[in-house]
Amino acid sequence: MPETTLTTPEQKEEIISYLESQQAGKFRKAYLDLHVYEQAQIFSELDETQRNRIYRYLSPVEMGDMFNAIEEEPDQVVNYFKEMIPQYAADVIYEMYTDNAVDILAYAKAKDLNQYLELLPAEAAVEIRGMLHYQDKTAGAIMSTEYVAITGNQTVRSALHVMKKEALDAETIYYIYVIDDEENLQGVLTLRDLLTNDDDALISDIMNRPVMSVDVQEDQEEVAQTIRDYNFIALPVTNPEGKMIGIINVDDIIDVIDEESAQDYSGLAGVDVDNLPSNPWQAALKRLPWSLGLLILGITTAVVISWYQTLIQKDTLMVTFIAMVMGASGNAGTQSLAVSATRIADKDDEEESTAKMVANEALTGLIVGFFSGILFAVITGIWQQDLDFGLILGLALLIAVTISNVLGCLLPIIFKKLGKDASNVPGALVSTISDLLSALIYFGTIQIFWNLYH
């Protein structure tokens, strides 16, 4: 079995040197002694000539194991299959776990895909074709069809025999699923259950039921939530008729969580962090739409401030503190955005009404704004030796923070109503709108009191 080690730069250089000098035997020994994850890391760094040598030196089984661990995006990995002889590519696909192969083949051109499927054993080809039709980001799209299933009328001895026979091909053997003659899910056993019960015990007598499962069309986020809540290692997938058709492993859910986290961060930052072009022009083109849109909003803020030029000319001191109010309200809005987007995405908070959530954030903003306003009023009042001026600024801060808190809560709700992901509201959008509103509130509040006292 390959050793799990951390590959040093020297080891990498040695392995690549064996590849360059075409010492197949030494390369195989050094490369296959590594963990498959490390094999995949090295493979991703090679050029096409070096990869073509690997295709000659490694068997489809060895390549399939390594491709199961590769971390590159599927739309890039699919190009490796095109470098291979078609039959070799089909053999590698056959040796991979079905869910991993399907993730990659979803990006293959129709002509290439048909060629691979024609070269695969008929049963495997039918299975892959079926899984390719499942909607993206559903249980069906991430499930695996390699699992151990038995029937309730078998004994523990018989079940252990089946498990030993199918263990090499199954993604996990900790759970053994019990189905009837029509493949309907009936129960589940753990490996511990089999090892601690009498060999002649009937499976139907010791199996656990009812079994928690997910529908093939269920959203992958909901599946991830279920596995997280119940600490499952795997979860069975059934079709609408209750027939078991696959399982979702915890490693697939880790990938889902990573993907969803990256999408959430991309939304918050307003840039796709999963696709980062190295070319500055391409990077700039991806960021320009949001940047230009926010710039226009920023210009609107400048226009609002220009409305109060006459007021500012009467006392230029008030311009000194506008940045503090904008900063505090922007921070409050961004915090409210993060909390609200999380609550909307969290299935545990499903029952919380929109009105209650907005009310909670408004009250939170009011409390934060009240204490921030007092501190701001005291500091500016003492600093400028004008307590009345400090109180006016504190009141402006209180109103700005409260409204920004409500804004940060409302935007993800609006996004959800429009059919968008609530977590995709950019933080910069909240900050920029908060700046606009803060300018209106700040100078508007000062204008009102100026008119009262002058």
Secondary structure, DSSP 8 states (H G I E B T S, - for coil): --------HHHHHHHHHHHHTT-HHHHHHHHHTS-HHHHHHHHHT--HHHHHHHHHHS-HHHHHHHHHH--S-HHHHHHHHHHS-HHHHHHHHHHS-HHHHHHHHTTS-HHHHHHHHHHS-HHHHHHHHHHHTS-TTBHHHH-B----EEETTSBHHHHHHHHHHHTTT-S--SEEEEE-TT-BEEEEEEHHHHHHS-TT-BHHHH-B-S---EETTSBHHHHHHHHHHHT-SEEEEE-TTSBEEEEEEHHHHHHHHHHHHHHHHHHHHTS-TT---SSHHHHHHHHHHHHHHHHHHHHHHHHHHHHTHHHHHH-GGGGGGHHHHHHHHHHHHHHHHHHHHHHHH-GGGTTS-HHHHHHHHHHHHHHHHHHHHHHHHHHHHHHHT-HHHHHHHHHHHHHHHHHHHHHHHHHHHHHHHTTS-GGG--HHHHHHHHHHHHHHHHHHHHHHHHHHH-
